[in-house]
Amino acid sequence: MSPFTEHASLKAHNSFGIEAQARYLAVMRDAAELPAILGDARVRELPLLVIGGGSNLLLTRDFPGLVLLVQNRGIELQGEEDGACRVRVAAGENWHGLVMHALEQGWYGLENLSLIPGTVGAAPIQNIGAYGIELQSCFDSLEAWDIDSGRMVTLDREACAFGYRDSLFKRAGRDRYIIVSVTFRLSREPRVHLGYTELKAELAARGVAQPTPRDISDAVIALRTRKLPDPAVLGNAGSFFKNPVVDEEKLEALQVFYPKLVSYPQGNGLHKLAAGWMIDQAGWKGRALGAAAVYEKQALVLVNRGGATGADIAALARAIQADIRTRYAVELEPEPVWV
Ligand SMILES: Cc1cc2nc3c(=O)[nH]c(=O)nc-3n(C[C@H](O)[C@H](O)[C@H](O)COP(=O)(O)OP(=O)(O)OC[C@H]3O[C@@H](n4cnc5c(N)ncnc54)[C@H](O)[C@@H]3O)c2cc1C
């Protein structure tokens, strides 16, 4: 039986709910299937797009090649030493499912990243982060199919070159690797990360003075549920823009005109500017261009109110970028991957 579906709809495979077609679609349930799928004469010469949960993708057109859905499963404890454990997780596992499983097993470190949509295999692509923690803090290594060499490779943290919503896979390694598993180094001792003001406030409001990892996860889930639209109800890809990073001089220059500008010191002379605040101040919250709109409760989130195309979302994003450039002389970089 052919592993490919031809002219397949991708609507169910992107959280914006955008209608676009793949010339060919295949599902990978086991990494061992990769050589046969990729080597098939029908797709060998065509471009490849890997999709996990499709929650960080903007599909601006039909895809003229092979879309590979990564759906392999499995979570395996590999060993324990010095109060830490190594856990190998198949790329197709659901991210939040892993966070919940880890809590049940007493493997700590992922709690702040509760409820982020998508798969484990996509988490290294933008070094997912939330509530003061990034994937890289628990990352050990990953296994990936290297399309250039046609073999499996193991990449450690250094090789992945993680940055703020950034990694090798968004730069020099873009379109080169299919991640098939990620190995985490997690703590057996409950340690909590409370660096984020909003998280501390939520725990205080819940009357939790000595939070456990479970309390952190519960608080993060409550905060996210209040703040972010559910893609099943209103198509979106979470934060649409990264927070721009500027130096001290630029920050001070902006503060002359915008004394209330929200910024976060990075400790190295650099400051992250709250992109959501700037977009909100520029009057974009709730505004729409056709069916593409800025979410009413959070200006950093673009939504599909129904029937928006990728081009509609892209046009709205570009209009916001141009306005922010004019007002603040700052460049907003989109977070989702545009295809
Ligand atoms: C409501 C909402 C809230 C969100 N909140 C956050 C947040 O707090 N923090 C955050 O960092 N992100 C957040 N996101 C973005 C998104 O959830 C993450 O980026 C997530 O890791 C994407 O996973 P995915 O499987 O859906 O990736 P996809 O959208 O399927 O893919 C994203 C990119 O990764 C590539 N890719 C996917 N899987 C693989 C693989 N196995 N091998 C190689 N390449 C692969 C794709 O080709 C694409 O370039 C949010 C999204 C939504 C909708």
The ligand as an SDF file (V2000), in Angstrom:
LIG
                    3D

 53 58  0  0  0  0  0  0  0  0999 V2000
   -2.0000   28.6260   21.9850 C   0  0  0  0  0  0  0  0  0  0  0  0
   -0.5030   28.4710   21.7280 C   0  0  0  0  0  0  0  0  0  0  0  0
    0.3970   28.7850   22.7270 C   0  0  0  0  0  0  0  0  0  0  0  0
    1.7790   28.6360   22.5320 C   0  0  0  0  0  0  0  0  0  0  0  0
    2.6310   28.9560   23.5440 N   0  0  0  0  0  0  0  0  0  0  0  0
    3.9600   28.8060   23.3690 C   0  0  0  0  0  0  0  0  0  0  0  0
    4.8730   29.1230   24.4430 C   0  0  0  0  0  0  0  0  0  0  0  0
    4.4730   29.4920   25.5420 O   0  0  0  0  0  0  0  0  0  0  0  0
    6.1960   28.9840   24.2060 N   0  0  0  0  0  0  0  0  0  0  0  0
    6.6840   28.5400   23.0120 C   0  0  0  0  0  0  0  0  0  0  0  0
    7.9040   28.4330   22.8860 O   0  0  0  0  0  0  0  0  0  0  0  0
    5.8540   28.2370   21.9940 N   0  0  0  0  0  0  0  0  0  0  0  0
    4.5150   28.3450   22.1360 C   0  0  0  0  0  0  0  0  0  0  0  0
    3.6580   28.0580   21.1000 N   0  0  0  0  0  0  0  0  0  0  0  0
    4.2180   27.6150   19.8170 C   0  0  0  0  0  0  0  0  0  0  0  0
    4.2520   26.0720   19.6380 C   0  0  0  0  0  0  0  0  0  0  0  0
    3.3940   25.4350   20.5340 O   0  0  0  0  0  0  0  0  0  0  0  0
    5.6580   25.5120   19.8510 C   0  0  0  0  0  0  0  0  0  0  0  0
    6.5720   26.1440   18.9940 O   0  0  0  0  0  0  0  0  0  0  0  0
    5.7200   23.9940   19.5860 C   0  0  0  0  0  0  0  0  0  0  0  0
    6.9950   23.4880   19.9150 O   0  0  0  0  0  0  0  0  0  0  0  0
    5.3840   23.6360   18.1560 C   0  0  0  0  0  0  0  0  0  0  0  0
    5.2260   22.2310   18.0920 O   0  0  0  0  0  0  0  0  0  0  0  0
    4.5370   21.5630   16.8610 P   0  0  0  0  0  0  0  0  0  0  0  0
    4.7190   20.0810   16.9710 O   0  0  0  0  0  0  0  0  0  0  0  0
    3.1470   22.0170   16.7310 O   0  0  0  0  0  0  0  0  0  0  0  0
    5.4530   22.1200   15.6820 O   0  0  0  0  0  0  0  0  0  0  0  0
    5.0110   22.4230   14.1710 P   0  0  0  0  0  0  0  0  0  0  0  0
    4.1870   23.6470   14.1180 O   0  0  0  0  0  0  0  0  0  0  0  0
    4.4730   21.1840   13.5580 O   0  0  0  0  0  0  0  0  0  0  0  0
    6.4290   22.7410   13.5090 O   0  0  0  0  0  0  0  0  0  0  0  0
    7.1300   23.9270   13.8470 C   0  0  0  0  0  0  0  0  0  0  0  0
    8.4750   23.9080   13.1270 C   0  0  0  0  0  0  0  0  0  0  0  0
    9.2310   22.7870   13.5630 O   0  0  0  0  0  0  0  0  0  0  0  0
    9.5120   21.8900   12.4800 C   0  0  0  0  0  0  0  0  0  0  0  0
    9.3770   20.5270   13.0250 N   0  0  0  0  0  0  0  0  0  0  0  0
    8.3220   20.0240   13.7180 C   0  0  0  0  0  0  0  0  0  0  0  0
    8.5900   18.7750   14.1140 N   0  0  0  0  0  0  0  0  0  0  0  0
    9.8270   18.4770   13.6580 C   0  0  0  0  0  0  0  0  0  0  0  0
   10.6630   17.3170   13.7330 C   0  0  0  0  0  0  0  0  0  0  0  0
   10.2860   16.2010   14.3720 N   0  0  0  0  0  0  0  0  0  0  0  0
   11.8770   17.3630   13.1170 N   0  0  0  0  0  0  0  0  0  0  0  0
   12.2800   18.4730   12.4690 C   0  0  0  0  0  0  0  0  0  0  0  0
   11.5400   19.6000   12.3600 N   0  0  0  0  0  0  0  0  0  0  0  0
   10.3320   19.5850   12.9580 C   0  0  0  0  0  0  0  0  0  0  0  0
    8.4860   22.2190   11.4120 C   0  0  0  0  0  0  0  0  0  0  0  0
    8.9600   21.8640   10.1200 O   0  0  0  0  0  0  0  0  0  0  0  0
    8.3340   23.7100   11.6080 C   0  0  0  0  0  0  0  0  0  0  0  0
    9.4280   24.3700   10.9890 O   0  0  0  0  0  0  0  0  0  0  0  0
    2.2600   28.1850   21.2780 C   0  0  0  0  0  0  0  0  0  0  0  0
    1.3490   27.8590   20.2690 C   0  0  0  0  0  0  0  0  0  0  0  0
   -0.0200   27.9960   20.4840 C   0  0  0  0  0  0  0  0  0  0  0  0
   -0.9860   27.6240   19.3920 C   0  0  0  0  0  0  0  0  0  0  0  0
  1  2  1  0
  2  3  1  0
  2 52  2  0
  3  4  2  0
  4  5  1  0
  4 50  1  0
  5  6  2  0
  6  7  1  0
  6 13  1  0
  7  8  2  0
  7  9  1  0
  9 10  1  0
 10 11  2  0
 10 12  1  0
 12 13  2  0
 13 14  1  0
 14 15  1  0
 14 50  1  0
 15 16  1  0
 16 17  1  0
 16 18  1  0
 18 19  1  0
 18 20  1  0
 20 21  1  0
 20 22  1  0
 22 23  1  0
 23 24  1  0
 24 25  2  0
 24 26  1  0
 24 27  1  0
 27 28  1  0
 28 29  2  0
 28 30  1  0
 28 31  1  0
 31 32  1  0
 32 33  1  0
 33 34  1  0
 33 48  1  0
 34 35  1  0
 35 36  1  0
 35 46  1  0
 36 37  1  0
 36 45  1  0
 37 38  2  0
 38 39  1  0
 39 40  1  0
 39 45  2  0
 40 41  1  0
 40 42  2  0
 42 43  1  0
 43 44  2  0
 44 45  1  0
 46 47  1  0
 46 48  1  0
 48 49  1  0
 50 51  2  0
 51 52  1  0
 52 53  1  0
M  END
$$$$
